């Protein structure tokens, strides 16, 4: 991942509710869900290539917080994409947009129904493997 940008936000919801909200967003277009770790409340998903973008990688972790739940988002460029001067700005904007969308889902103003899934990781070669540890599996 190149030019990663990190943002987090505390929301007034349980960690499970916040995780389910982001999972619902990740299961909808334009995202491609690549991994779910239910035990650690982590998600990895991609936003695909378009005419004006090479796509991005989104890594989300939801943790308990004194006020509810903290949603932490890291957005970066795909390893196979060329680097550009505006990548950092673009990734920061994508992280903000995802956090705003998660808050809207939690507030009930935007629907994002989720389908519960087993913890798994979809590797680049098409294999699905369990995602049980803290790091995304690579083999």
C-alpha positions in Angstrom: 0.0 0.0 0.0 1.5 3.4 -0.9 0.6 6.8 0.4 -1.5 5.4 3.3 -3.7 7.9 5.2 -5.1 7.1 8.6 -8.2 8.6 10.2 -10.4 7.5 13.1 -13.6 8.6 14.6 -15.4 7.7 17.8 -19.1 6.9 17.4 -21.9 6.4 20.0 -22.6 2.8 19.2 -21.4 -0.6 20.3 -18.3 -1.9 18.6 -20.5 -4.7 17.0 -23.0 -2.2 15.6 -20.2 0.0 14.2 -18.5 -3.1 12.6 -21.8 -4.2 11.1 -22.4 -0.7 9.6 -18.9 -0.7 7.9 -19.4 -4.3 6.8 -22.7 -3.3 5.2 -20.9 -0.5 3.3 -18.1 -2.8 2.3 -20.5 -5.4 0.9 -22.1 -2.7 -1.4 -20.8 -1.2 -4.6 -18.3 0.3 -5.4 -16.3 -1.8 -2.9 -15.0 -5.4 -3.2 -14.8 -7.1 0.1 -11.5 -9.1 0.5 -11.4 -10.0 4.1 -13.4 -10.1 7.3 -12.1 -10.8 10.8 -15.1 -11.0 13.1 -13.1 -11.6 16.3 -10.9 -8.5 15.9 -13.5 -6.4 14.1 -11.2 -5.9 11.1 -12.1 -5.5 7.4 -10.1 -5.2 4.2 -11.8 -4.1 1.0 -10.9 -2.5 -2.3 -12.4 0.2 -4.4 -11.9 -0.8 -8.0 -10.2 0.9 -10.9 -12.2 3.5 -12.8 -11.4 5.8 -15.8 -9.9 8.4 -13.3 -8.5 6.1 -10.5 -6.4 3.1 -10.0 -8.4 2.1 -7.0 -7.6 2.0 -3.3 -7.2 -0.4 -0.4 -9.3 0.2 2.7 -8.3 -1.4 6.1 -10.8 -0.8 8.9 -10.6 -1.8 12.6 -13.4 -1.2 15.1 -12.4 -1.1 18.8 -14.2 -0.3 22.0 -13.9 3.3 23.3 -15.1 5.0 26.4 -17.8 6.8 24.4 -18.8 3.8 22.3 -16.7 2.6 19.5 -13.7 3.9 17.6 -13.6 3.3 13.8 -10.1 3.5 12.5 -9.6 3.6 8.7 -6.4 3.4 6.7 -6.7 4.1 2.9 -3.8 3.6 0.5 -3.0 3.0 -3.1 -2.8 -0.5 -4.6 0.6 -1.9 -5.0 0.2 -2.4 -8.7 -0.9 1.2 -9.3 1.4 4.0 -10.4 2.0 6.7 -7.7 0.7 10.2 -8.2 1.2 13.5 -6.4 -2.4 13.8 -5.2 -2.6 10.2 -3.8 -2.3 11.4 -0.1 -5.1 13.9 -0.5 -7.3 11.4 -2.4 -6.8 8.7 0.2 -7.5 11.1 3.1 -10.7 12.2 1.3 -11.7 8.5 0.8 -11.2 7.8 4.6 -13.3 10.8 5.5 -16.0 9.7 3.1 -16.1 6.2 4.6 -16.3 7.5 8.2 -19.1 9.9 7.2 -21.0 7.0 5.5 -20.6 4.8 8.6 -22.0 7.5 10.8 -25.0 8.0 8.5 -25.6 4.2 8.6 -25.5 4.3 12.4 -27.8 7.3 12.5 -30.3 5.4 10.3 -30.3 7.9 7.5 -28.5 5.6 5.0 -29.4 1.9 4.6 -26.5 -0.5 4.5 -27.8 -3.9 5.3 -25.0 -6.4 5.9 -24.8 -10.1 5.5 -23.0 -11.9 8.4 -19.9 -13.7 7.2 -17.4 -16.1 8.5 -13.9 -14.7 9.1 -12.0 -15.1 5.9 -9.5 -13.6 3.5 -9.7 -13.7 -0.3 -6.2 -13.8 -1.6 -5.0 -12.4 -5.0 -4.7 -15.9 -6.5 -8.5 -16.5 -5.8 -8.1 -18.8 -2.8 -10.2 -18.1 0.4 -8.3 -18.8 3.6 -9.3 -18.2 7.3 -8.4 -14.8 8.8 -7.8 -15.6 12.4 -4.8 -13.6 13.4 -4.2 -9.8 13.6 -2.6 -9.6 10.2 -4.2 -10.1 6.8 -3.1 -13.6 5.5 -0.8 -13.5 2.5 -0.4 -17.2 1.7 
